Amino acid sequence: MKRVDDFRLKLGDRDYVPIMIGGMGVDISTSELALEAARLGGIGHISDAMVHDVSDRKFDTTFVKDKTRTYKFNINNLNKAVVQFDMDRLAEATINHVRSTMEAKRGDGLVFVNCMEKLTMNAPRETLRTRLSAALDGGIDGITLSAGLHLGSFGLIADHPRFRDAKLGIIVSSARALQLFLRKNARLDRLPDYVIVEGPLAGGHLGFGMDWAEYDLHTIMDEVHAFLRAEQLAIPVVAAGGIFTGTDAVGFLEQGAGGVQVATRFTITHECGLPVDVKQEYLKATEDDIIVNGISPTGYPMRMLRNTPAIGSGIRPGCESYGYLLDANGNCAYIDAYNREVLAHPDQKTVVVMDKTCLCTHMRNFNCWTCGHYTYRLKDTTHRKADGTYQLLSAEHVFKDYQFSVGNQIALPPREEQA
Ligand SMILES: Cc1cc2nc3c(=O)[nH]c(=O)nc-3n(C[C@H](O)[C@H](O)[C@H](O)COP(=O)(O)O)c2cc1C
């Protein structure tokens, strides 16, 4: 019976344990989590989502406070076009986060950064170019472009000295999206080093419509493999979304995947950035508690826990402090939804906004509990303690369970109470 450790993910002239821990913003996939994956010979991701805030928390910088002060005058203005990011500060925050992570790296694995392109930041091209260049300057091993994949992104950093040496990958949810990306980038003579195919059971935003349940990751993987074979391209393909056991992973590796990307099982590890009480919410969840809805202003469906505090919250848009989802014209779907409710209820002090949420503020405060489809199975991966709470795991335990388990088994950790 094969196990994940019988396979290797080959990138360039090196190979790795074929397990990637996926990027989870905002700082849910912390440096500590990513570094564990690298130490164990696999690949971890940090995320550059809301990187100013991440830097402020980790390094006592004051990027968010300073931006809030600069744009305070605009807080009651519906038009947010004036709220711009300073490129030098964006680069500085990114380098702080990336460099400190890379300096702490041990072992044979790699650390990548997950860059969600839907963070359009009121100036999509300039901010993305700055984020990508700064991550390369900070010494990141690789960049995974995700959520809202912009077909011209590689071109933004084509003149960077590390453009050909760093690993560059993309996340797609269909062979068609991959085809479009490759066609658009053909003139750069620079293929992605890996392609992550994210199926409909993943956490975070989904690359599908509300008909996500009609898709199946194995089928999409077959389509992607067939497309690459037809094009005679040998790009490693990494399967992601709903891979819950080592045996699930082996199923994809035997189908031809170069590796797997997993995330949900790591949300209840000590190294994961979610607050401890939120980890317990993930552990308590039942299948009925996992929902997919349209409240993200990005326009993509998003999976989350039913009792997510962000749902229905009518807080004032936080764009003067954050503004990561503002499009090129300073718009965000939450601003419209919020203003509609304020106009409809002029006498109310607080409003309820059901159809959209202020994703920046709520992700920043860990109040948008996005999660993978199989979150309801997390309770089966650990022990329930005498006080009714669940024991958290180490990232090493979960990583090794994926790497070495067979027969759909999940290794439970040693009981803390006995340890
Ligand atoms: C809590 C959480 C947050 C996530 N955030 C992001 C993100 O910021 N960017 C991204 O590209 N994918 C994100 N994802 C998707 C994961 O990186 C990964 O591809 C996917 O969840 C793998 O499926 P699994 O969770 O079933 O293992 C997130 C997933 C979870 C569970």
PDBQT file of the ligand as one rigid body, heavy atoms in Angstrom, charges set to zero:
ROOT
HETATM    1  C1  LIG A 501      -8.878  29.158   6.658  1.00  0.00    +0.000 C 
HETATM    2  C2  LIG A 501      -8.490  29.127   5.200  1.00  0.00    +0.000 A 
HETATM    3  C3  LIG A 501      -8.053  30.291   4.585  1.00  0.00    +0.000 A 
HETATM    4  C4  LIG A 501      -7.645  30.262   3.246  1.00  0.00    +0.000 A 
HETATM    5  N1  LIG A 501      -7.165  31.401   2.679  1.00  0.00    +0.000 NA
HETATM    6  C5  LIG A 501      -6.655  31.358   1.431  1.00  0.00    +0.000 A 
HETATM    7  C6  LIG A 501      -6.002  32.486   0.883  1.00  0.00    +0.000 A 
HETATM    8  O1  LIG A 501      -5.845  33.510   1.553  1.00  0.00    +0.000 OA
HETATM    9  N2  LIG A 501      -5.531  32.413  -0.390  1.00  0.00    +0.000 N 
HETATM   10  C7  LIG A 501      -5.654  31.253  -1.136  1.00  0.00    +0.000 A 
HETATM   11  O2  LIG A 501      -5.214  31.217  -2.283  1.00  0.00    +0.000 OA
HETATM   12  N3  LIG A 501      -6.254  30.156  -0.633  1.00  0.00    +0.000 NA
HETATM   13  C8  LIG A 501      -6.733  30.179   0.637  1.00  0.00    +0.000 A 
HETATM   14  N4  LIG A 501      -7.265  29.039   1.176  1.00  0.00    +0.000 N 
HETATM   15  C9  LIG A 501      -7.245  27.787   0.375  1.00  0.00    +0.000 C 
HETATM   16  C10 LIG A 501      -6.047  26.901   0.771  1.00  0.00    +0.000 C 
HETATM   17  O3  LIG A 501      -4.830  27.529   0.526  1.00  0.00    +0.000 OA
HETATM   18  C11 LIG A 501      -6.049  25.518   0.097  1.00  0.00    +0.000 C 
HETATM   19  O4  LIG A 501      -5.784  25.575  -1.271  1.00  0.00    +0.000 OA
HETATM   20  C12 LIG A 501      -7.325  24.718   0.283  1.00  0.00    +0.000 C 
HETATM   21  O5  LIG A 501      -8.057  25.077   1.409  1.00  0.00    +0.000 OA
HETATM   22  C13 LIG A 501      -6.955  23.244   0.369  1.00  0.00    +0.000 C 
HETATM   23  O6  LIG A 501      -8.058  22.457   0.687  1.00  0.00    +0.000 OA
HETATM   24  P1  LIG A 501      -8.304  21.872   2.166  1.00  0.00    +0.000 P 
HETATM   25  O7  LIG A 501      -8.490  23.036   3.048  1.00  0.00    +0.000 OA
HETATM   26  O8  LIG A 501      -9.541  21.043   2.009  1.00  0.00    +0.000 OA
HETATM   27  O9  LIG A 501      -7.108  21.053   2.565  1.00  0.00    +0.000 OA
HETATM   28  C14 LIG A 501      -7.694  29.049   2.515  1.00  0.00    +0.000 A 
HETATM   29  C15 LIG A 501      -8.146  27.884   3.151  1.00  0.00    +0.000 A 
HETATM   30  C16 LIG A 501      -8.536  27.904   4.475  1.00  0.00    +0.000 A 
HETATM   31  C17 LIG A 501      -8.972  26.627   5.138  1.00  0.00    +0.000 C 
ENDROOT
TORSDOF 0
